[in-house]
Amino acid sequence: MGRIIVTEFVSLDGVMEDPGGSEDFERGGWAFETNRGAEGDKFKLDEALDAEALLLGRVTYEGFAAAWPSREGEFADKFNTMPKYVVSSTLEQPGWRNSTVLTGAVEEEVATLRQGAAGDIVVHGSAQLVQTLLAHDLVDELRLMVFPVVLGAGKRLFGGTSGKKPLRLADAKTVGDGVTILVYQPARQDATG
């Protein structure tokens, strides 16, 4: 069985909107204003190279599909050739190579996808999808690259949830100019508790 890995760029105040500056958010581009250093770059490259597939919401998918096919290099090659799954009720003809649209109930589609996978299925961005995955306990690992900036406005990673979601810190490190990489996994309840 594969794992669902959510990976996000996030500000100190939990904003995940427009880290690259391509979405017309007035405070966009914030993730590229801080150097994440060679170790941070390696973390993202390794994450991409280790992934079996991408799982994206429609909005993130459309942004990636517009940007990645024209790029070159190891990271771009991996993104452009690996299988991509997009959750959407409106997208019918995905144009990016190796893309499949998932149109059924998200929790059922993703559970089936995870069951059939052998490796990591990685989710980038996709706030609404991530919130749904968290609500249905379908996230096996949450990787946050926290940038040392407070934006004060913007779409937050965590919205309302169906209940408390205990996590355990699996790894933490600081890279570059104060960017913190936090890796969380679900905290499993033991038999007593």
Accessible surface in RSA format (square Angstrom, percent):
REM  Atomic radii and reference values for relative SASA: ProtOr
REM  Chains: A
REM  Algorithm: Lee & Richards
REM  Probe-radius: 1.40
REM  Slices: 20
REM RES _ NUM      All-atoms   Total-Side   Main-Chain    Non-polar    All polar
REM                ABS   REL    ABS   REL    ABS   REL    ABS   REL    ABS   REL
RES MET A   1   140.76  72.9  78.20  51.8  62.56 149.0  67.26  57.2  73.50  97.4
RES GLY A   2     2.17   2.7   0.00   N/A   2.17   2.7   0.77   2.1   1.39   3.1
RES ARG A   3    88.05  37.0  88.03  44.9   0.03   0.1  45.06  61.6  42.99  26.1
RES ILE A   4     0.00   0.0   0.00   0.0   0.00   0.0   0.00   0.0   0.00   0.0
RES ILE A   5     0.00   0.0   0.00   0.0   0.00   0.0   0.00   0.0   0.00   0.0
RES VAL A   6     0.00   0.0   0.00   0.0   0.00   0.0   0.00   0.0   0.00   0.0
RES THR A   7     3.68   2.6   2.10   2.1   1.59   3.8   0.06   0.1   3.63   5.5
RES GLU A   8     6.32   3.6   2.83   2.1   3.50   8.3   3.30   6.4   3.03   2.5
RES PHE A   9    35.80  17.9  29.75  18.4   6.06  15.8  29.75  18.0   6.06  17.3
RES VAL A  10     7.51   4.9   7.51   6.8   0.00   0.0   7.51   6.5   0.00   0.0
RES SER A  11     2.08   1.8   0.00   0.0   2.08   4.8   0.00   0.0   2.08   2.9
RES LEU A  12   112.94  62.9  83.03  59.4  29.91  75.2  83.63  58.7  29.31  78.9
RES ASP A  13    39.46  27.6  20.95  20.8  18.51  43.8  29.67  69.8   9.79   9.8
RES GLY A  14    20.64  25.5   0.00   N/A  20.64  25.5  20.09  55.1   0.55   1.2
RES VAL A  15     0.00   0.0   0.00   0.0   0.00   0.0   0.00   0.0   0.00   0.0
RES MET A  16    13.82   7.2   9.58   6.3   4.24  10.1   7.09   6.0   6.73   8.9
RES GLU A  17    41.91  24.1  38.36  29.0   3.55   8.5   5.46  10.6  36.46  29.8
RES ASP A  18     2.22   1.6   0.98   1.0   1.23   2.9   0.08   0.2   2.14   2.1
RES PRO A  19    29.19  21.3  29.19  26.6   0.00   0.0  29.19  24.1   0.00   0.0
RES GLY A  20    44.31  54.6   0.00   N/A  44.31  54.6  16.11  44.2  28.20  63.1
RES GLY A  21    41.41  51.1   0.00   N/A  41.41  51.1   9.64  26.5  31.77  71.1
RES SER A  22   102.83  86.9  66.62  88.9  36.21  83.4  52.02 110.8  50.81  71.2
RES GLU A  23   100.94  58.0  75.19  56.9  25.76  61.3  34.56  66.8  66.39  54.2
RES ASP A  24   147.64 103.4 110.05 109.5  37.59  88.9  40.50  95.3 107.14 106.8
RES PHE A  25    34.21  17.1  19.22  11.9  14.99  39.0  25.43  15.4   8.77  25.1
RES GLU A  26   156.60  89.9 111.61  84.4  44.99 107.1  45.95  88.9 110.65  90.3
RES ARG A  27    95.20  40.0  84.36  43.0  10.85  25.8  29.63  40.5  65.58  39.7
RES GLY A  28    20.77  25.6   0.00   N/A  20.77  25.6   1.16   3.2  19.61  43.9
RES GLY A  29    13.32  16.4   0.00   N/A  13.32  16.4  10.86  29.8   2.46   5.5
RES TRP A  30     3.50   1.4   2.15   1.0   1.35   3.2   2.19   1.2   1.32   2.1
RES ALA A  31     3.92   3.6   0.39   0.6   3.54   8.0   0.39   0.5   3.54   9.4
RES PHE A  32   135.85  68.0 103.41  64.1  32.44  84.4 106.28  64.4  29.57  84.6
RES GLU A  33   137.99  79.2  97.67  73.9  40.32  96.0  48.21  93.2  89.78  73.3
RES THR A  34    27.61  19.6  18.14  18.4   9.47  22.6   8.79  11.8  18.82  28.4
RES ASN A  35    90.71  62.6  77.59  75.0  13.11  31.6  24.90  59.9  65.80  63.6
RES ARG A  36    48.50  20.4  47.52  24.2   0.98   2.3  11.13  15.2  37.38  22.7
RES GLY A  37    15.78  19.5   0.00   N/A  15.78  19.5  15.65  42.9   0.13   0.3
RES ALA A  38    88.22  81.1  69.71 107.6  18.51  42.1  74.07 104.3  14.15  37.5
RES GLU A  39    91.56  52.6  83.30  63.0   8.26  19.7  37.23  72.0  54.33  44.4
RES GLY A  40     0.00   0.0   0.00   N/A   0.00   0.0   0.00   0.0   0.00   0.0
RES ASP A  41    72.88  51.0  68.83  68.5   4.05   9.6  25.71  60.5  47.17  47.0
RES LYS A  42   123.42  60.2 118.90  73.0   4.52  10.8  96.40  86.8  27.02  28.8
RES PHE A  43    34.87  17.4  28.21  17.5   6.66  17.3  33.34  20.2   1.53   4.4
RES LYS A  44    12.22   6.0  11.61   7.1   0.60   1.4   9.09   8.2   3.13   3.3
RES LEU A  45    51.06  28.4  50.77  36.3   0.29   0.7  50.77  35.7   0.29   0.8
RES ASP A  46    50.32  35.3  49.37  49.1   0.96   2.3  19.04  44.8  31.29  31.2
RES GLU A  47     7.96   4.6   2.18   1.6   5.79  13.8   5.37  10.4   2.59   2.1
RES ALA A  48     3.36   3.1   0.62   1.0   2.74   6.2   3.26   4.6   0.09   0.2
RES LEU A  49    62.98  35.1  46.52  33.3  16.46  41.4  46.56  32.7  16.42  44.2
RES ASP A  50   104.32  73.1  80.79  80.4  23.52  55.6  24.82  58.4  79.50  79.3
RES ALA A  51     3.68   3.4   0.65   1.0   3.03   6.9   1.36   1.9   2.33   6.2
RES GLU A  52    66.74  38.3  55.05  41.6  11.69  27.8  35.21  68.1  31.53  25.7
RES ALA A  53     2.91   2.7   2.91   4.5   0.00   0.0   2.91   4.1   0.00   0.0
RES LEU A  54     0.67   0.4   0.67   0.5   0.00   0.0   0.67   0.5   0.00   0.0
RES LEU A  55     0.00   0.0   0.00   0.0   0.00   0.0   0.00   0.0   0.00   0.0
RES LEU A  56     0.00   0.0   0.00   0.0   0.00   0.0   0.00   0.0   0.00   0.0
RES GLY A  57    10.67  13.2   0.00   N/A  10.67  13.2  10.67  29.3   0.00   0.0
RES ARG A  58    84.26  35.4  79.73  40.6   4.53  10.8  10.47  14.3  73.79  44.7
RES VAL A  59    99.03  65.2  93.25  84.4   5.77  13.9  93.50  81.2   5.53  15.0
RES THR A  60    23.54  16.7  16.45  16.7   7.09  16.9  11.94  16.0  11.60  17.5
RES TYR A  61     4.22   2.0   4.22   2.4   0.00   0.0   4.22   3.2   0.00   0.0
RES GLU A  62    73.72  42.3  67.15  50.8   6.58  15.7  30.70  59.4  43.02  35.1
RES GLY A  63    41.82  51.6   0.00   N/A  41.82  51.6  36.03  98.9   5.79  13.0
RES PHE A  64    43.62  21.8  43.62  27.0   0.00   0.0  43.62  26.4   0.00   0.0
RES ALA A  65    25.77  23.7  14.49  22.4  11.27  25.6  14.70  20.7  11.07  29.3
RES ALA A  66    86.83  79.8  50.26  77.6  36.56  83.2  60.97  85.9  25.86  68.5
RES ALA A  67    31.81  29.3  23.21  35.8   8.61  19.6  31.04  43.7   0.77   2.0
RES TRP A  68    38.53  15.5  38.53  18.7   0.00   0.0  33.72  18.0   4.82   7.8
RES PRO A  69    71.27  51.9  44.48  40.5  26.79  97.4  46.71  38.6  24.56 152.6
RES SER A  70    97.07  82.0  62.47  83.4  34.60  79.7  54.88 116.9  42.19  59.1
RES ARG A  71   119.39  50.1 109.00  55.6  10.39  24.7  34.16  46.7  85.23  51.7
RES GLU A  72   162.91  93.5 134.00 101.4  28.91  68.8  48.27  93.4 114.64  93.6
RES GLY A  73    39.35  48.5   0.00   N/A  39.35  48.5  35.05  96.2   4.31   9.6
RES GLU A  74   105.09  60.3  90.57  68.5  14.53  34.6  38.87  75.2  66.23  54.1
RES PHE A  75    48.34  24.2  46.86  29.0   1.48   3.9  46.86  28.4   1.48   4.2
RES ALA A  76     1.57   1.4   0.95   1.5   0.62   1.4   0.95   1.3   0.62   1.6
RES ASP A  77    81.25  56.9  78.98  78.6   2.28   5.4  25.90  61.0  55.35  55.2
RES LYS A  78    51.54  25.1  47.73  29.3   3.80   9.1  18.00  16.2  33.53  35.7
RES PHE A  79     2.56   1.3   2.56   1.6   0.00   0.0   2.56   1.6   0.00   0.0
RES ASN A  80    14.35   9.9  14.34  13.9   0.00   0.0   7.54  18.2   6.80   6.6
RES THR A  81    67.80  48.2  58.78  59.6   9.02  21.5  45.00  60.4  22.80  34.5
RES MET A  82     7.35   3.8   2.19   1.4   5.16  12.3   7.35   6.2   0.00   0.0
RES PRO A  83    57.04  41.6  57.04  52.0   0.00   0.0  57.04  47.1   0.00   0.0
RES LYS A  84     0.50   0.2   0.09   0.1   0.41   1.0   0.17   0.2   0.33   0.4
RES TYR A  85    47.13  22.0  47.07  26.8   0.07   0.2  13.18   9.9  33.95  41.9
RES VAL A  86     0.05   0.0   0.04   0.0   0.02   0.0   0.04   0.0   0.02   0.0
RES VAL A  87    24.13  15.9  18.96  17.2   5.17  12.5  18.96  16.5   5.17  14.0
RES SER A  88    10.71   9.0   0.56   0.7  10.15  23.4   9.83  20.9   0.87   1.2
RES SER A  89   110.14  93.1  70.87  94.6  39.28  90.5  47.89 102.0  62.25  87.2
RES THR A  90    97.34  69.2  74.54  75.6  22.80  54.3  75.82 101.8  21.52  32.5
RES LEU A  91    31.95  17.8  25.18  18.0   6.76  17.0  28.85  20.3   3.10   8.3
RES GLU A  92   147.76  84.8 122.42  92.6  25.34  60.3  42.71  82.6 105.05  85.8
RES GLN A  93   157.44  88.0 139.43 101.9  18.01  42.9  51.10 108.8 106.34  80.7
RES PRO A  94    39.07  28.5  18.82  17.2  20.25  73.6  19.27  15.9  19.81 123.1
RES GLY A  95    79.16  97.6   0.00   N/A  79.16  97.6  41.44 113.7  37.72  84.5
RES TRP A  96    11.74   4.7   3.56   1.7   8.17  19.2   7.99   4.3   3.74   6.1
RES ARG A  97   142.44  59.8 128.09  65.3  14.35  34.2  67.31  92.0  75.13  45.5
RES ASN A  98    77.11  53.2  52.41  50.6  24.70  59.5  19.80  47.6  57.31  55.4
RES SER A  99    23.31  19.7   0.72   1.0  22.58  52.0   0.72   1.5  22.58  31.6
RES THR A 100    66.88  47.6  63.53  64.4   3.34   8.0  40.42  54.3  26.46  40.0
RES VAL A 101    30.44  20.0  10.51   9.5  19.93  48.0  10.51   9.1  19.93  54.0
RES LEU A 102    17.11   9.5  15.37  11.0   1.74   4.4  16.21  11.4   0.90   2.4
RES THR A 103    97.05  69.0  71.16  72.1  25.90  61.7  40.62  54.6  56.44  85.3
RES GLY A 104    38.42  47.4   0.00   N/A  38.42  47.4  29.78  81.7   8.64  19.4
RES ALA A 105    46.64  42.9  25.82  39.8  20.82  47.4  37.65  53.0   8.99  23.8
RES VAL A 106    31.43  20.7  28.66  25.9   2.77   6.7  29.21  25.4   2.22   6.0
RES GLU A 107    59.81  34.3  57.58  43.6   2.22   5.3  19.65  38.0  40.16  32.8
RES GLU A 108   116.73  67.0 111.44  84.3   5.30  12.6  42.99  83.1  73.74  60.2
RES GLU A 109    50.12  28.8  45.29  34.3   4.83  11.5   9.71  18.8  40.41  33.0
RES VAL A 110     0.00   0.0   0.00   0.0   0.00   0.0   0.00   0.0   0.00   0.0
RES ALA A 111    41.90  38.5  36.51  56.3   5.38  12.2  37.34  52.6   4.56  12.1
RES THR A 112    99.75  70.9  92.09  93.4   7.66  18.3  69.10  92.8  30.65  46.3
RES LEU A 113    27.53  15.3  20.75  14.8   6.77  17.0  25.90  18.2   1.63   4.4
RES ARG A 114    34.28  14.4  34.28  17.5   0.00   0.0   0.00   0.0  34.28  20.8
RES GLN A 115   119.15  66.6 107.60  78.6  11.56  27.5  42.62  90.7  76.53  58.0
RES GLY A 116    71.91  88.7   0.00   N/A  71.91  88.7  37.51 102.9  34.40  77.0
RES ALA A 117     9.46   8.7   2.87   4.4   6.59  15.0   5.63   7.9   3.83  10.2
RES ALA A 118    97.94  90.1  64.94 100.2  33.00  75.1  69.64  98.1  28.30  75.0
RES GLY A 119    24.84  30.6   0.00   N/A  24.84  30.6  24.77  68.0   0.07   0.2
RES ASP A 120    20.88  14.6  19.92  19.8   0.96   2.3   2.29   5.4  18.59  18.5
RES ILE A 121     1.33   0.8   1.33   1.0   0.00   0.0   1.33   1.0   0.00   0.0
RES VAL A 122     1.96   1.3   1.96   1.8   0.00   0.0   1.96   1.7   0.00   0.0
RES VAL A 123     0.00   0.0   0.00   0.0   0.00   0.0   0.00   0.0   0.00   0.0
RES HIS A 124    20.16  11.0  20.16  14.0   0.00   0.0   7.73   8.0  12.44  14.5
RES GLY A 125    20.90  25.8   0.00   N/A  20.90  25.8  16.43  45.1   4.46  10.0
RES SER A 126     9.74   8.2   0.00   0.0   9.74  22.4   7.77  16.5   1.97   2.8
RES ALA A 127    10.08   9.3   5.24   8.1   4.84  11.0   5.24   7.4   4.84  12.8
RES GLN A 128   150.65  84.2 145.23 106.1   5.42  12.9  49.63 105.6 101.01  76.6
RES LEU A 129    10.05   5.6   3.20   2.3   6.85  17.2   7.35   5.2   2.70   7.3
RES VAL A 130     0.00   0.0   0.00   0.0   0.00   0.0   0.00   0.0   0.00   0.0
RES GLN A 131    48.81  27.3  45.45  33.2   3.36   8.0  11.66  24.8  37.15  28.2
RES THR A 132    37.74  26.8  33.17  33.6   4.57  10.9  16.06  21.6  21.68  32.8
RES LEU A 133     0.01   0.0   0.01   0.0   0.00   0.0   0.01   0.0   0.00   0.0
RES LEU A 134    14.52   8.1  13.09   9.4   1.43   3.6  13.63   9.6   0.89   2.4
RES ALA A 135    29.16  26.8  19.19  29.6   9.97  22.7  19.19  27.0   9.97  26.4
RES HIS A 136    86.03  47.0  66.96  46.5  19.07  48.8  39.28  40.5  46.74  54.4
RES ASP A 137   102.50  71.8  79.94  79.6  22.56  53.3  35.84  84.3  66.66  66.5
RES LEU A 138    11.68   6.5  11.68   8.4   0.00   0.0  11.68   8.2   0.00   0.0
RES VAL A 139     9.65   6.3   4.53   4.1   5.11  12.3   4.53   3.9   5.11  13.9
RES ASP A 140    25.16  17.6  19.44  19.4   5.72  13.5   5.99  14.1  19.17  19.1
RES GLU A 141    10.98   6.3  10.65   8.1   0.33   0.8   0.33   0.6  10.65   8.7
RES LEU A 142     2.37   1.3   2.17   1.6   0.21   0.5   2.17   1.5   0.21   0.6
RES ARG A 143    31.26  13.1  30.85  15.7   0.40   1.0   2.44   3.3  28.82  17.5
RES LEU A 144    16.49   9.2  16.13  11.5   0.37   0.9  16.48  11.6   0.01   0.0
RES MET A 145     3.57   1.8   2.38   1.6   1.19   2.8   2.38   2.0   1.19   1.6
RES VAL A 146    20.67  13.6  19.54  17.7   1.12   2.7  19.54  17.0   1.12   3.0
RES PHE A 147     0.59   0.3   0.54   0.3   0.05   0.1   0.59   0.4   0.00   0.0
RES PRO A 148    61.35  44.7  35.99  32.8  25.36  92.2  37.36  30.8  23.99 149.1
RES VAL A 149    41.91  27.6  36.50  33.0   5.41  13.0  41.91  36.4   0.00   0.0
RES VAL A 150   102.07  67.2  76.72  69.5  25.36  61.1  76.72  66.7  25.36  68.8
RES LEU A 151    17.89  10.0  10.11   7.2   7.78  19.5  12.30   8.6   5.58  15.0
RES GLY A 152    51.67  63.7   0.00   N/A  51.67  63.7  25.68  70.5  25.98  58.2
RES ALA A 153    37.56  34.5  33.03  51.0   4.53  10.3  37.56  52.9   0.00   0.0
RES GLY A 154    25.81  31.8   0.00   N/A  25.81  31.8   8.32  22.8  17.49  39.2
RES LYS A 155   109.46  53.4  98.67  60.5  10.79  25.7  57.94  52.2  51.51  54.9
RES ARG A 156    94.72  39.8  88.89  45.3   5.84  13.9  43.48  59.4  51.24  31.1
RES LEU A 157     0.00   0.0   0.00   0.0   0.00   0.0   0.00   0.0   0.00   0.0
RES PHE A 158    94.68  47.4  76.22  47.2  18.46  48.0  76.84  46.6  17.84  51.1
RES GLY A 159    35.66  44.0   0.00   N/A  35.66  44.0  25.49  69.9  10.17  22.8
RES GLY A 160    78.79  97.2   0.00   N/A  78.79  97.2  44.96 123.4  33.82  75.8
RES THR A 161    66.87  47.6  32.69  33.1  34.17  81.4  22.02  29.6  44.85  67.8
RES SER A 162    88.80  75.0  40.97  54.7  47.83 110.2  49.87 106.2  38.94  54.6
RES GLY A 163    34.17  42.1   0.00   N/A  34.17  42.1  33.98  93.3   0.19   0.4
RES LYS A 164   184.89  90.2 150.52  92.4  34.37  81.8 103.05  92.8  81.84  87.2
RES LYS A 165    56.59  27.6  37.75  23.2  18.84  44.9  25.64  23.1  30.95  33.0
RES PRO A 166    58.11  42.3  44.95  41.0  13.16  47.8  54.42  44.9   3.69  22.9
RES LEU A 167    69.21  38.5  39.30  28.1  29.92  75.2  39.30  27.6  29.92  80.5
RES ARG A 168   123.19  51.7 118.78  60.6   4.41  10.5  53.82  73.6  69.37  42.0
RES LEU A 169    92.37  51.4  65.74  47.0  26.63  66.9  65.74  46.2  26.63  71.7
RES ALA A 170    42.78  39.3  10.16  15.7  32.62  74.2  12.76  18.0  30.02  79.5
RES ASP A 171    66.76  46.8  60.24  60.0   6.52  15.4  20.37  47.9  46.39  46.3
RES ALA A 172    51.57  47.4  25.31  39.1  26.26  59.7  26.25  37.0  25.32  67.1
RES LYS A 173    72.33  35.3  62.32  38.2  10.01  23.8  35.96  32.4  36.37  38.7
RES THR A 174    88.27  62.8  63.67  64.5  24.60  58.6  40.15  53.9  48.12  72.7
RES VAL A 175     4.78   3.1   0.00   0.0   4.78  11.5   4.78   4.1   0.00   0.0
RES GLY A 176    42.56  52.5   0.00   N/A  42.56  52.5  10.14  27.8  32.42  72.6
RES ASP A 177    94.96  66.5  76.70  76.3  18.26  43.2  28.64  67.4  66.31  66.1
RES GLY A 178    34.10  42.0   0.00   N/A  34.10  42.0  22.37  61.4  11.72  26.3
RES VAL A 179     0.00   0.0   0.00   0.0   0.00   0.0   0.00   0.0   0.00   0.0
RES THR A 180    38.68  27.5  38.68  39.2   0.00   0.0  20.19  27.1  18.49  28.0
RES ILE A 181     1.37   0.8   1.07   0.8   0.30   0.7   1.07   0.8   0.30   0.8
RES LEU A 182    36.45  20.3  36.45  26.1   0.00   0.0  36.45  25.6   0.00   0.0
RES VAL A 183    12.14   8.0  12.14  11.0   0.00   0.0  12.14  10.5   0.00   0.0
RES TYR A 184    52.76  24.6  52.60  29.9   0.16   0.4  23.20  17.4  29.56  36.4
RES GLN A 185    40.66  22.7  40.33  29.5   0.32   0.8   8.38  17.8  32.28  24.5
RES PRO A 186    30.07  21.9  26.40  24.1   3.67  13.3  26.40  21.8   3.67  22.8
RES ALA A 187    34.40  31.6  22.72  35.1  11.68  26.6  23.96  33.7  10.44  27.7
RES ARG A 188   181.17  76.1 151.20  77.1  29.97  71.4  74.07 101.2 107.10  64.9
RES GLN A 189   125.39  70.1  95.57  69.8  29.82  71.0  53.45 113.8  71.94  54.6
RES ASP A 190   101.07  70.8  81.15  80.8  19.92  47.1  47.22 111.1  53.85  53.7
RES ALA A 191   116.93 107.5  65.72 101.4  51.21 116.5  78.90 111.1  38.04 100.8
RES THR A 192   132.50  94.2  92.89  94.2  39.61  94.4  85.52 114.9  46.98  71.0
RES GLY A 193    68.81  84.9   0.00   N/A  68.81  84.9  30.10  82.6  38.72  86.7
END  Absolute sums over single chains surface
CHAIN  1 A     9810.1       7121.4       2688.7       5123.6       4686.5
END  Absolute sums over all chains
TOTAL          9810.1       7121.4       2688.7       5123.6       4686.5
